Amino acid sequence: MSTNNSTILEFFTKFPNQPFEFVIVTDINIKEHPNYYKAIFKNIKTNKFHAQLIAPEMMRYKYKVGHIYTNGEHVGQNKTLLKSEFRVNENDNINLVRLSSVVSEAEAKNIIDYKEVSKYWF
């Protein structure tokens, strides 16, 4: 078993013969494994979601969002997924404003919990 797919295969061995849908890919988890993504799998039988580390290479050739896997093997695909796209209007000029002109220092303390950040922006 290669190191690239060992974590994902260990995940599927915890839940033998249970179908999981690959729902979404979230952020890179740099602390535990460099260059690993967090994949969210939904257990179709229990409707519970599980986060699992996955290597980018594994998503390139084996695991795809919207597909269903049992014991780590592809068994189907969710045909009801919707996809969409939107365009960002790049022609609008955005005027930058000073943070302190929009948010008071007291309000910022409720939003930002870092003293250094608060001092820097104000």
N, C-alpha and C positions, 0 to 999 in steps of 0.2 A: 504494500500500500504506500503510495507516494505521500510526501508531506503535504502536497497541495490539496489532496482530497481527503486526507485522514480525518480532519475535523468534521466535515460534512457527512462522511460515512459513519463516524461515531454517533452523530446525531440520529441518523436513520436506524442504527442498531438499537437505540434506546426505545424506539417505537416500531417494533416489527409488524409488518403487514397492515400498517395504518397509512391511509392516503393523506398526503400533504400537498397543498397548492402553494407554489412559490408566488407570494403576493407582491413584494416590493423589495428593492435594494435600498439600504440607507447608507449612512456615512461610513467612512473608512475608520476602522478601529486600530489606530496606530499603537496604542499602549500594549495590547496583547500580541498581535501579529502584524508586522509591517505589511502594508499593501493588501490587507484583507478587508473585505466589505462585510457589513452585517446584512444578512438576508432574513426577511421575515417570511416564515412559513405558517400557513393556517392548517391545522388538523381538521380535515373535512368532517370526521365523525364527531369530534367534541367541540368544534368551532373555537378552539383556543389557538392563540398565536404564539409562536416561538421565534426568538431571534437566534440566528446561528451564523458564525463566521464562515465566510466562503472566499476562496481565492478568485481573482478576476479571470484567471485561465479557465476555471471550472464553469464560469458563466459563459465563456466564449464557446465552449464545445459541448457542454452537457446540460447545465441547468439554465432554464429560461423562465422569465417572469410569465405567469399565467398558465404554466404547465403543471401537471399533477404527477407526483412521484410516490411510489411505494417501495420501501427498502432501498431507496436511492436510485431506482430505475424509473424511467419515464413510462407512465401508464395512460396518459390522456392530456387534454388541454381544456381550459375553461373557454368556451366559445362565446360567453356572454360579456366578455370584457369590452369596455368602450375605450376608444382612444380619441384624443383631440389634440389640437395645437392652437397656439395663439401667437400673435406677433407683438413685439414690443415696439412702440412708436419711438424711433430713434431721432426723429426730427424735432421733438419738443426739447427746448432748452430748460434745464432744471436749475433753478436758482438755489444755491447753497446758502443756508442761514446758520448763524451761530446757535449752538444748542441752548445756550443760556437765554436767548431771546424767545425760545419756544417753551422751555421747561424750566421751572424755578429750581433752585438748588435743593429745596425741601422735597419737591416732587421727584427730583432725580435720585434722591436717597432711597425712595421706594422702588425705583427701577434698577438703579445701579448700586451694587453692594460693594464696590471697590473704591476705597478712599483715593487711591492714586488716579484712577480713571476719572473720578468726579473732579479732582483738582486739575487734572490735565485739560478737561473740556471746559471748565468754568474759569 
